[in-house]
Structures are given as structure tokens and as C-alpha cells.
Amino acid sequence: MHTNIYTLEEIYKTYENIDDHLSTRQIIRRFSDNKTDIRVLTLEHCDLLHCKNILDLGCGYGFFTEALSNRIAPEAHITGIDVIGGDNKKMFLSTCTQSGYTATFIEDNAHIITTFPDASYDCVIASYSLYFFPNLIEHIARILQPDGIFIALTHSENTLSQITTLFTESIQHILSMGDSSLHIIKLFQAFSAENGFSRLQPYFDYITYIRYPNNLIFKPQDIDHCISYIHKKQYLFFKDIATLDRDEYNALINDFYNRLRWHASSYSTFIVNKDDAIFIAQKPACKDAAS
């Protein structure tokens, strides 16, 4: 049984501000040493020209959808599902329209797909979202056509390890707590580069795995961009200390940011692991497993 690692409120606070989301995207783009667009790399390994019914699970503002232009059937219809509507919905629908496709946005939890009929879609996409609902993989396979394609982009379990290590050190220093796995690490472990194949294998007969090695490289003068990235994801990063009183919370955050700045200035750069992975799953198996 999958247990939700983050509450709906924490997800809302993290992802509802489009400007914050676009800002973190620009930070990743600017400081990555791998300049290849992961969406382009993904689409080079799969043919979607036959796909007419597309489902984007956890679609957000349409990060992956905007890369589908001229990659799917001209008459294709794209359905996006996300718990956050508002500006997400507007931008997702606008992106689809500008790409020349009709679209529908469903503001709901991904669990809604358990009510969808079998073989409803030619392609299902989960771009940096499947770790929120890995228990739905069997239903993703069920709602795919026999020749359908499932695309999942996800993180390595070591993603941001330099950041999480420093944060854990601050927790141990300020609170004198023993080692414990942070919630954000548990999130990455729910569906990762390391375990994605084994999680998909019971439900798909053919799986392609593509590594996407990457680092974020911050020089001392750029470290505030790293801190900005962390701050905009604070409800994911800092869940473990959310119940502290204000003074203790602020003391811990200051200690953490000071460690980060010291590390960058002492070693000339602060290198953050940002390895990702692409999974392309085909030939859905065990179609009755989710029934």
C-alpha cells in the first residue's frame, strides 16, 4: 500500500505559483552541465505519430506537453490531469492550443484514472510526477492501448544529495537528532532511476531505460540561485522541520544556508547531483491485474 509522503496542501504550496515553477526551471537550465533537453532526448527514442489520445498525469503547466508539437497525430487530443488548476490549467490549455491540439484539463487527483475504461489512451506521460502515485502504474498499463506507450521522467535517488546531506547535518547540529531519512529522499525513492524498471516490469513487456546524467554547478557568487531554488521548494525540502517553533526553525534554516555558502566558498564550486532517468514502457501486460 502506497502512503502519501506529502499532503495536498504541501503540494499546492510547492506547485501552485507558476512564476516560481518557471524560475526553478530557469535555474536548473542555467546551471546544468548537461544542456540536452530531456524532453527532446525522450522523443528521439519513441515514435508518437500514431498517438491520438494523450494523457499527461501530473501535467502541471504543460512542461512536457509543449515538446509534443508535430510529434503526435495532427488530430490528437491531449488530456491533462493535475490537482492544481488555476494558472496551471490556463497555461496547459494555452500550450496545447498554440501547438495546434485540442485539450482537456481535469483538476483532480491522479487516482481518478482508476475509473477510466480499459485501453483509453495511445500514450500516457508522467513527467516528474510518478513518485507521487507509483501505486497507479497498474492502472496506467490498463488504460493504455495494446500498442500504447508510457513515458515517465524521474529523478535518481541521489538527486540533490549534496543539499540533503548538508540539511541533515544542520538538523543533527541544531536538534541533536539521529540519522533519519528526509521526506524528500523518500519521495525520490518512491519511483526512481534505480527502481523504476522493477516497478514497471510487472505491467509492461518492453521497457527502455535511458540515463540522463547531470550536475548543477554553482560558483560562490551564484550560490544565492541555489538557495532560491531550495526556497521555492521549501515545502518539500523542509517538511521534516515544519512543526518546529519559529525561532528553532529559523535557526536551523540559517545554519543550513550558512553551511551551503561555506561549502561553495571553500571548494570554489558547489556541485549538486541532478541525475534523472527516462523510462519508455510498451506492450502493457496483465491487463486484468487492476480490475
N, C-alpha and C positions, 0 to 999 in steps of 0.2 A: 504494500500500500504506500503510495507516494504522499508525503506530508509537505504542505506548502511551507517553504522556507521564509517567504516574505508575505506580509499581509497585503491586502488590496490597497490599503491606504499608503503603505510604503512604496508600492509600485506606482500609484498615482503621483506621489510627490516626486518620484525619480523621473518619470517619463512624460508628465502632462505639459511641461513647458517646452514647446518646440524650439525656442531660441537656445535653451540650454543644451538640448539634444544636438542641434546643428553645431553649436560651439564645441562640444566634446568631439564631434566628428571631425571638425577642422583641426583640433589639437592632435588627434590621432594621425590625421593625414600629414600634417606638417612635420611631426617628429618621428614618424615611422621610417625605419631604414629600408623596409620593403615597400616600394612605391607602386607595385602592381595592384590594381583594383581587384579585390577578392571576388566581386560580382562578375567582372569580366573573365577572370580565371575560371570561375564556376561554369559560366555559359559556354566557354570554349570546350568543355568536356561533356556537354549534353545537347541534344537536338530537341528543341521545344516547338518547332514549326508546326507540328500536328496538334498542339495543345490549344483547345478552345475554351475549356473551363478551368480556370486557375484559382487556387485558394491560397491566400497568404495569411498564415497563422501568426498572430502577434505582429501584425503588419506595421504598426506604428504610423509614421507619416509617409511610408512608402519607400524606405531605403532601398530595398531590393527591387520593388516594382518598377522604379524608374529606369532600371537597367534592362527591362524586358522589351523595350521598344524595338520593333522589327525582328524580335526573336521568337515570337509566338504567332499563331494563326491570325490573319488580319481581322477576322470576325470574333476574336477571343473576348470572353467576358472575365473580368477579374473580380473576385470577392475577397475583401479584406476583413479580418476579424481581430478586434483588439478591445480590451476592457476600457481603454481611454478613447473617448470620442473627441468632441470639440474641435480644436485646431488640427489634431491628428486626422480626423475624418475629412475635414476640408482639404487638407494638403494631399492626403491619399487620393481622394476623388479627382482633385485637380491634376495630379501627376498622371493618373490613368487617362484622363481626357486629353491632356497635352500629348500623350503618346498615341492617341487615336483609338483607345479601347473603352468600351462601356465598363462600368464598375458598380459594385455594391459594397457598402461598408456596414458591417454588423458590429454594433457596440455590445460586446458580451465577452464572457469568459470563454477560453478555448474549449472548455468542456462541452460547449454546445454542439460540437461535431459528433458527439455520441448519439445525437438524434438525427443525423444526416443519413440518407439512404446509401446503400452499398453502391460502389462504382460511380460516384457522383462527379469525380474530377479527373482530368487528364494530368494535372500537376498540382502538387501541394508544396508550399515553401514555408520553412520555419527559419527565418534569418535572425540568429542570436535571440531565440525565444524558447527553443525546445527544452532548455534546462528548467524552465518554469512549469512545464507539464509533460515530463517524459513518460508518464503513465498513459498518455494518449497515443503512443506510437502504434499500438494495435488498431486503433480506430482510424488513424491516418492511412494505414495499409488497407483497411476495409473500405474506405470511401474512394480509393483510387481505382481507376480503370485497370484491367489486366495489363495493358501496355503503358500504364501511368508511371510518372516519375516523382519521387520525393526528394527535395533538396533541403539540406539542413546545414547552416553555417553555425559554428560554435567555437568555444574557447578551449585552450589546453587547461588542464588542472593547475599548471604552473603559471598561468597568466597572472600578471601583476604581483608575482611572488615577492619581488623586492619591496613593494609597497606594503603588502600584508605582513611581511616579516618585521618591518620597522614598526608597524602599528601594534603588532603583538608584543614587541619589546616595550613599547610605551605602556601598554596595559599591565604588563608584568612589573614595570618600574613604578607606576603611579598606584596601582591597586594591589600589588604583590600577589597577583593571581597566578596559578599554574598554567601550563600549556592547555589550550583548548582550541579546537578548530573554529575559525571565524565563520559566520553565516555566509559571507561572500564566497569563501572557499567551498563550503557545502553546496552552494548554488552551482559553481563551475563543475563540481563533481557529479551533479545530477545527470548531465549529459555532456560529455567532454570529448576532446580529441582522442583521449586514451580509452574510453569505454564506449564510445558511440557505436563502433562496429558490433560489439557484443550485444548492445541494446537493440540494434536494428535487425540483427541476424535472424531472430525467431520469426520475423514478419516479412522479410524480403529475401528472395533467392539470389539477387545480384546487387552487390554494394561496391561502389567506387569510393575510395578514401584518398583525399588529396591534402597534403600538408601545406600550411601557409605559415612558414617561419617569419617572425617579425620581432623587432625590438623598438621601443620608444626611447630615443636618446635625447636627454635633456642636459644642456650645459648649465653651469651655475647661474648664469644670467637669465636662463629660461625656466628655472625651477618653479617660478610662480605659475607658469602654464600647467605644470604638473599638479600643483596644488589646486588650481582652478578646476582641472579635470576631476580630481578627487572630491572637491567640494560640491560640484554639480551632481555627483553620485553619492552624496553623503548618507542618504537613507539606506543605501546598500552597504557602503563601507562601514558605517558606524552603528549599525543595528545593535551590535553586541554591547554598546555602552549607552544606549538610548535612555535607559532608566536611571542613570546617574543624576545626582543633583547638578544644577547649573555650574557651580564652581568646580566640582570634580570633573565634570565633562569638559569644560573649557581648558582646565589644566592638562588633561590628557591629550586633547587635540593640539594644544600649543606644544607640548612635549614631542608629539608625533611630527608636526611640521618642522620643528627645530632640528630633529634628527634627520629629516629629509634634506633640509638645507645644508646641514653639516656634511652629510654624505656627499652631496653634489659638489660642494666647495673643496672637500678633502680629496676627492678622487677625480676631479676635473669634469666628470660626467656622471649622471645618474641614469643607468641603463635599466629599463623596465621590460621584462618579458611580456610580449604581446602575441605569442603564438596562437594561431587559430587553425581550424580544420574545416574541410568541406566534405560532406557525405552526400553522395548521389545514389539513392536506393531505387531499384526497379524490380519488376516481377513480384508484386505482392503475393505473399504466401499465407496459408492458414486463414483464408477469408472469413471463416466462421468463428474464429477464435474470440472475436469481440462481441459476437451476437448474444 
